[in-house]
C-alpha cells in the first residue's frame, strides 16, 4: 500500500480538519507521524470564522479532509458548520469518521448515525472506523487501543490524500453499524427525542412517534411514556393511559406519575383517588419529585387515604429539598396558612418555613450558618429539640431573624 501511494501524484497542501476534543487529540498524534505538505487544524469550538479565513487563502490543488469522532454535541455542531463552509466555497473534501462503540447506546449513537449520513451524502470519499476500546479500561489497555486507532486513521488519511479506495472502509461499514444500532432501545428512543425536540435534525412529529413506537416495542419504558405524552397532548386519553400503564409497569417514574394524574383528574377513566394515590406512591418511591409532592398533598388533604398532617409535611419538605419549585411553593403556602390559623406552630415547623423562605435547601442552610447538618435534619423532623448553639448560629448569619416568633409558645 505504501509503495502504491508514494508512486501516485499529489499536488497542493492537505488540510486535516479535526473536529471535537477526541478528534483533536488523535489529530495531534497523527501530526507527529509526519505527512508531507499537511497542516492539521484543531477545532474544538467555534469553527466558522477560522475556517473561512483559512479556506479563503487555499489553492485549487489543496485537499481538505474532515476528521470527526462522532457522537458528542460539539462534533455534531462543528460538522454542520464545517460542511457549510466547504460547500460555500465549492470545495470538495473527504471525511474520516470514528464511530463510537455501540455499547455506549443512547443519544451518542443516534447523533453518530446522523453525522455519518451527512458526511456520506456530501463528502467525496468517506472512511468509517468503529472505536471499540473500553471507556473504563485500564490505562495501558486504553493507550494500546488508542495507538492502534491512531495508526488506522493515519493510514486512512494517506488514502484520502491519494484518492485511494479502501475495501470495507466506506458505506458498508456505516450500513452495518446502523443496522446494529437500530436494535438498541436507547438509540431508537434517542432518535425519537431528536425528532420531537428538533435537536440536530429538523423537528418531525411523525418520525418521533415512529421511533418511540419502535423503541417501545422492544421494551423501552421511557418510549412508552413519550408515546403517552403524545396521545395525551392529542386528547386521546385512552391510548395515553395504555402507554403510561406500560411505562409504569416497567418501572418508569414519569409514567407512573402521569398515570396517577389521569386517575386523579378522571381523564380516560373514572376518577379514583385511591388508584391515583397508589401510582403517586410508586413514583415517589422512585424519587420522582412530583410523585412525592402529590403523595404529600394527598396525606395533608385526606384524599384516598386517612389525613396525616405530620407525614404529609415531612414528605412535602422532602420534595422541596429536591429543588422542585412547585413543592417549595406548596410547602411555603401550607406553612403560612398554618401560621395564620395556628400561631402556636411547633419550633421545627417554624424552622422549616424559615429554611424554605431563605431559598436554600436544608443542607445548604446548615452549611451557611455553620451548624451540623445531621443534627439540623433531626430538628427539622421534630426528633430533636432546638438547642442554643443553633439559635446563635442563625442569629449570627441572619441578624434580622425574628427570635421572638421562633421561641413563642416554647
PyMOL commands that set and color helices and strands:
alter all, ss='L'
color gray80, all
select helices_A, chain A and resi 2-7+21-33+48-56+73-88+102-104+106-122+139-161+171-181+185-197+205-217+221-233+237-249+253-265+273-285+289-301+309-321+325-341+347-358+362-369+373-380+388-397+403-407
alter helices_A, ss='H'
color red, helices_A
select strands_A, chain A and resi 14-19+38-43+63-69+93-99+125-130
alter strands_A, ss='S'
color yellow, strands_A
deselect
rebuild
show_as cartoon
